[in-house]
Amino acid sequence: MRIARWVDGADIGEGFVDGATVIPFPDGLRVAEVLAQGIDAASALFGRRDLAAARPLADVRLLAPLVPASIRDFVAFEEHVEGVSASVDGKSEVVPEWYEAPTFYFTNPHTVRATRDVVPIPETQRLDVELELAAVIGGVPGSDGENLDAASVAAHIFGYTVMNDWSARDLQSREMKVRLGPAKGKDFAMTLGPWIVTVDELEPYLDADGFLAVRAELFINGELIGDDLVSNMGWPFPELVMYAARNSVVVPGDVLGSGTVGHGGCLGELWGRRGALDPRPLEPGDEVRMVIEGVGEIVNVVGERVPAPVVPRARERSRQRHRSEVAGSPAGR
């Protein structure tokens, strides 16, 4: 099954992509509700779909396939870490801690874009993209999604979608020197789409170790920049979900990105390996196309830079500990 959201004239539709058509869910259900009910309930809904309500896919504009409850983005590809660390941090390395656990960061669920959107960008001179596969969490009867173990975790993966983690590498490099982030280097945009493909559709691509051996490709202005197999990630998706839920909780609608695939899944990796901005950073008007086998493709055009209010530098402060010691304070008058 493929699940999507779309604009059809003045209406927003949510339902199934069935061949070259879109069909609204029965009973006016929304994607969030279907995710919460889980994969078995979604299969039952698909059996009840109203073919008379179908609309040509070509006649609607796809939205992001869900409004995420949260977005965790992992860094699960060793080859990506090797390359991009040089361009962001100035040193190519994979620290020993990377191998101990599948590290992630939380990013902004409020700036999610759809395929075919023009994506406005901040005032960056090193705009980059990151090609990823993302898992979408669904509901499981009797489970609250907390502290999931290996035996139960896979059932919480409802499906997969393509992810582009847009990245301003110059902003990211500055803020990560403060030992936090990435923050504003990633805050402005994340593309998800074109739809959610349910987990059963990708089962034929599972290798003997439980990794998804689907091919991922990045094209910029029609040129193939990088390609990889998603099975090159250091942990399979159920282990990413298990780590996310460790002493925590995952809920329906959560999105978990794999991290950037290796072998040119982003420009930053190539900059680090080549020691130069080759290929050049993205500029307004550039087209970015990402394709993942068995899932689909997303296409975006880079929009114009959007100036933002200037934030002042930190002020030098006295480090006094009592108001009475500060000249002009009420207690000192």
C-alpha positions as CSV (number, residue, x, y, z in Angstrom):
1,M,0.0,0.0,0.0
2,R,1.0,3.6,-0.6
3,I,-0.4,6.3,1.6
4,A,-0.4,10.0,0.7
5,R,-1.8,13.5,1.3
6,W,-2.7,15.8,-1.6
7,V,-4.3,19.0,-2.7
8,D,-7.2,18.7,-5.1
9,G,-8.5,22.1,-6.0
10,A,-9.6,23.7,-2.7
11,D,-9.7,20.3,-0.9
12,I,-7.0,18.3,1.0
13,G,-7.3,14.6,0.5
14,E,-5.7,11.8,2.5
15,G,-5.8,8.2,1.4
16,F,-4.3,5.6,-0.8
17,V,-2.2,5.9,-4.0
18,D,-3.6,3.0,-6.1
19,G,-1.8,2.7,-9.5
20,A,-2.2,6.1,-11.2
21,T,-5.0,7.3,-9.0
22,V,-5.6,8.6,-5.4
23,I,-8.5,7.3,-3.3
24,P,-9.6,9.0,-0.1
25,F,-9.7,6.8,3.0
26,P,-13.1,5.4,4.0
27,D,-15.0,7.3,6.7
28,G,-13.1,10.5,6.1
29,L,-10.1,9.2,8.1
30,R,-6.8,11.1,8.1
31,V,-3.2,9.8,7.8
32,A,-2.6,10.4,11.5
33,E,-5.6,8.3,12.4
34,V,-4.6,5.5,10.1
35,L,-1.0,5.4,11.4
36,A,-2.4,5.2,15.0
37,Q,-4.6,2.3,14.1
38,G,-1.7,0.3,12.7
39,I,-0.8,-1.7,9.6
40,D,-3.5,-4.4,9.9
41,A,-6.3,-1.8,10.2
42,A,-4.8,0.1,7.2
43,S,-5.0,-3.2,5.2
44,A,-8.6,-3.6,6.1
45,L,-9.3,0.0,5.0
46,F,-7.6,-0.7,1.6
47,G,-10.0,-3.5,1.1
48,R,-12.9,-1.1,1.6
49,R,-11.6,1.7,-0.7
50,D,-14.2,3.4,-2.9
51,L,-12.9,3.1,-6.4
52,A,-15.7,5.5,-7.6
53,A,-14.0,8.2,-5.5
54,A,-10.6,7.8,-7.3
55,R,-9.0,10.8,-8.9
56,P,-6.1,10.8,-11.3
57,L,-2.8,11.2,-9.5
58,A,-1.6,13.5,-12.2
59,D,-4.5,15.9,-11.4
60,V,-3.6,16.5,-7.7
61,R,-0.6,18.1,-6.0
62,L,1.1,15.8,-3.4
63,L,1.7,17.1,0.1
64,A,4.2,15.7,2.5
65,P,2.6,12.3,3.3
66,L,2.2,13.0,7.0
67,V,2.5,15.7,9.6
68,P,5.2,14.2,11.8
69,A,4.8,13.9,15.5
70,S,8.5,14.2,15.7
71,I,11.6,13.7,13.5
72,R,14.7,11.9,14.7
73,D,17.5,11.8,12.2
74,F,20.3,9.2,12.6
75,V,23.8,9.1,11.3
76,A,24.0,5.4,10.4
77,F,26.3,5.3,7.4
78,E,30.0,5.0,8.2
79,E,31.1,6.1,4.8
80,H,29.1,9.3,5.1
81,V,30.7,10.1,8.5
82,E,34.2,9.6,7.0
83,G,33.6,12.1,4.3
84,V,31.4,14.8,5.8
85,S,33.4,15.1,9.0
86,A,36.2,16.7,7.0
87,S,34.0,19.3,5.4
88,V,32.1,20.2,8.6
89,D,34.7,19.7,11.3
90,G,37.9,20.0,9.3
91,K,39.1,16.4,10.1
92,S,38.1,13.2,8.4
93,E,37.4,10.6,11.1
94,V,34.8,8.2,12.5
95,V,35.1,8.5,16.3
96,P,35.0,5.3,18.3
97,E,31.8,6.3,19.9
98,W,30.0,6.1,16.6
99,Y,30.2,2.3,16.6
100,E,28.7,2.0,20.1
101,A,25.2,3.2,19.3
102,P,23.1,4.7,16.4
103,T,23.3,8.4,17.3
104,F,20.5,10.8,16.2
105,Y,19.3,14.3,16.6
106,F,15.8,15.8,16.7
107,T,14.9,18.2,13.9
108,N,12.0,20.5,13.1
109,P,8.7,18.9,12.2
110,H,7.2,22.3,11.3
111,T,9.3,23.0,8.2
112,V,8.6,19.8,6.3
113,R,8.3,20.2,2.5
114,A,6.6,18.1,-0.2
115,T,8.0,16.9,-3.5
116,R,7.8,19.5,-6.2
117,D,8.0,22.4,-3.6
118,V,10.3,25.2,-4.2
119,V,12.4,25.3,-1.0
120,P,13.4,28.8,0.3
121,I,16.8,28.8,2.0
122,P,18.7,30.8,4.6
123,E,21.7,33.1,3.8
124,T,24.1,30.2,3.4
125,Q,27.0,29.8,1.0
126,R,27.3,26.0,1.4
127,L,23.8,24.7,0.8
128,D,23.7,20.9,0.7
129,V,21.2,18.0,0.7
130,E,21.2,14.6,2.4
131,L,19.6,11.5,0.7
132,E,18.0,9.2,3.3
133,L,15.3,6.6,3.8
134,A,13.0,7.2,6.7
135,A,10.9,4.8,8.7
136,V,7.4,6.0,9.8
137,I,6.1,4.6,13.2
138,G,2.6,3.1,13.4
139,G,0.4,2.0,16.3
140,V,0.6,-1.6,17.7
141,P,-2.3,-2.8,19.8
142,G,-1.3,-3.3,23.4
143,S,2.0,-1.4,23.1
144,D,2.8,2.1,24.3
145,G,6.0,2.3,22.3
146,E,8.2,2.5,25.3
147,N,11.5,0.6,25.9
148,L,10.8,-1.7,23.0
149,D,12.7,-5.0,22.8
150,A,14.1,-6.8,19.8
151,A,11.2,-9.2,19.6
152,S,8.5,-6.5,19.4
153,V,10.1,-3.5,17.8
154,A,9.8,-4.3,14.1
155,A,6.0,-4.3,14.4
156,H,6.1,-0.6,15.1
157,I,7.4,0.3,11.6
158,F,4.4,1.1,9.5
159,G,6.3,2.0,6.4
160,Y,9.0,4.1,4.7
161,T,9.3,7.4,2.8
162,V,12.1,9.3,1.1
163,M,13.8,12.0,3.2
164,N,16.0,15.0,2.1
165,D,17.6,16.6,5.1
166,W,18.5,20.0,3.7
167,S,21.7,21.3,5.2
168,A,23.5,24.7,5.4
169,R,27.0,23.4,6.0
170,D,28.5,26.7,7.0
171,L,25.9,27.4,9.6
172,Q,26.2,23.8,10.8
173,S,30.0,23.9,11.1
174,R,29.9,27.1,13.3
175,E,27.2,25.9,15.7
176,M,28.6,22.4,16.2
177,K,31.9,23.9,17.4
178,V,29.8,24.9,20.5
179,R,29.2,21.1,21.1
180,L,25.5,21.3,20.2
181,G,23.6,20.9,17.0
182,P,23.0,20.6,14.2
183,A,20.4,23.3,14.8
184,K,19.9,26.3,12.4
185,G,22.1,24.4,9.8
186,K,19.1,22.0,9.4
187,D,16.1,24.0,10.8
188,F,14.8,25.5,7.6
189,A,13.6,22.5,5.6
190,M,13.1,18.8,5.4
191,T,11.5,17.1,2.4
192,L,9.4,13.9,3.0
193,G,7.6,12.0,0.2
194,P,6.3,11.3,-2.2
195,W,4.2,8.9,-0.1
196,I,4.5,6.3,2.7
197,V,5.1,2.8,1.3
198,T,4.0,0.2,3.8
199,V,6.6,-2.1,5.3
200,D,5.3,-5.3,3.6
201,E,6.2,-3.8,0.2
202,L,9.9,-3.7,1.0
203,E,10.1,-7.2,2.5
204,P,11.5,-8.6,-0.8
205,Y,14.5,-6.3,-0.4
206,L,15.6,-7.5,3.0
207,D,19.0,-9.3,3.0
208,A,20.0,-12.2,5.1
209,D,21.0,-9.9,8.0
210,G,17.7,-7.9,8.0
211,F,19.0,-4.8,6.2
212,L,17.1,-3.2,3.4
213,A,19.1,-3.6,0.2
214,V,17.3,-0.9,-1.8
215,R,19.2,1.4,-4.1
216,A,19.3,5.1,-3.4
217,E,20.3,7.7,-5.9
218,L,20.9,11.5,-5.8
219,F,20.7,13.7,-8.9
220,I,21.4,17.4,-9.1
221,N,20.3,19.2,-12.3
222,G,19.9,15.8,-13.9
223,E,23.4,14.6,-13.1
224,L,23.9,11.5,-10.9
225,I,26.0,12.7,-7.9
226,G,25.9,9.6,-5.7
227,D,24.4,6.2,-5.2
228,D,24.4,3.6,-2.5
229,L,22.5,0.6,-1.1
230,V,20.6,1.4,2.1
231,S,21.9,-2.0,3.5
232,N,25.3,-0.3,4.0
233,M,23.9,1.4,7.2
234,G,25.5,0.2,10.4
235,W,22.2,-0.8,12.0
236,P,19.0,-2.1,10.5
237,F,15.9,0.0,11.0
238,P,14.3,-2.0,13.9
239,E,17.5,-1.3,15.9
240,L,17.2,2.4,15.2
241,V,13.6,2.3,16.5
242,M,14.7,0.2,19.5
243,Y,17.4,2.8,20.4
244,A,14.9,5.7,19.9
245,A,12.5,4.0,22.4
246,R,15.3,3.2,24.9
247,N,14.3,4.8,28.2
248,S,11.9,6.8,26.0
249,V,8.9,6.3,23.7
250,V,8.1,6.3,20.0
251,V,4.5,7.1,18.9
252,P,2.5,6.8,15.7
253,G,3.6,9.5,13.3
254,D,7.2,9.7,14.5
255,V,9.7,9.7,11.6
256,L,13.2,8.2,11.9
257,G,15.7,9.0,9.2
258,S,18.5,6.6,8.3
259,G,21.1,9.3,8.0
260,T,22.7,10.1,4.7
261,V,23.7,7.2,2.5
262,G,27.3,6.9,1.6
263,H,29.1,7.2,-1.8
264,G,27.9,10.7,-2.6
265,G,24.6,10.9,-0.8
266,C,25.4,14.5,-0.1
267,L,27.8,17.1,-1.4
268,G,29.5,17.5,1.9
269,E,30.9,14.0,1.8
270,L,32.4,14.8,-1.6
271,W,33.8,18.1,-0.4
272,G,35.5,16.4,2.5
273,R,37.0,13.6,0.3
274,R,38.2,16.0,-2.5
275,G,39.3,18.9,-0.3
276,A,37.4,21.3,-2.4
277,L,33.8,22.5,-3.1
278,D,33.4,20.1,-5.9
279,P,30.6,19.8,-7.0
280,R,29.7,23.4,-6.1
281,P,27.2,24.2,-3.3
282,L,23.6,24.4,-4.4
283,E,22.2,27.7,-5.6
284,P,18.7,29.1,-6.2
285,G,17.2,27.4,-9.3
286,D,19.0,24.1,-8.9
287,E,16.9,20.9,-9.1
288,V,17.4,18.1,-6.6
289,R,16.0,14.7,-7.3
290,M,16.2,11.7,-5.0
291,V,15.2,8.2,-5.9
292,I,14.9,5.1,-3.6
293,E,14.1,1.8,-5.1
294,G,10.7,0.4,-4.1
295,V,9.7,3.7,-2.5
296,G,9.7,6.5,-5.1
297,E,11.3,9.8,-5.8
298,I,11.1,13.4,-4.5
299,V,12.0,16.4,-6.6
300,N,12.6,20.0,-5.3
301,V,13.9,23.2,-6.7
302,V,16.1,25.4,-4.5
303,G,14.4,28.7,-3.8
304,E,15.8,32.2,-3.1
305,R,17.7,33.1,0.0
306,V,15.5,34.6,2.7
307,P,17.1,37.3,4.8
308,A,16.5,37.0,8.5
309,P,16.8,39.5,11.4
310,V,20.3,39.8,12.7
311,V,20.9,38.3,16.1
312,P,23.4,40.3,18.3
313,R,26.6,38.8,19.5
314,A,26.8,37.7,23.2
315,R,27.4,40.6,25.6
316,E,30.3,40.6,28.0
317,R,28.8,40.3,31.5
318,S,30.1,41.2,34.9
319,R,29.6,37.7,36.5
320,Q,28.5,39.4,39.7
321,R,26.4,37.2,41.9
322,H,24.2,39.7,43.8
323,R,22.1,42.6,42.5
324,S,23.5,44.9,45.1
325,E,26.9,44.7,43.5
326,V,25.7,45.9,40.2
327,A,25.7,49.7,39.7
328,G,22.3,51.1,39.2
329,S,20.3,48.1,40.4
330,P,17.4,48.8,42.8
331,A,19.2,47.1,45.7
332,G,22.3,49.3,45.2
333,R,20.5,52.7,45.2
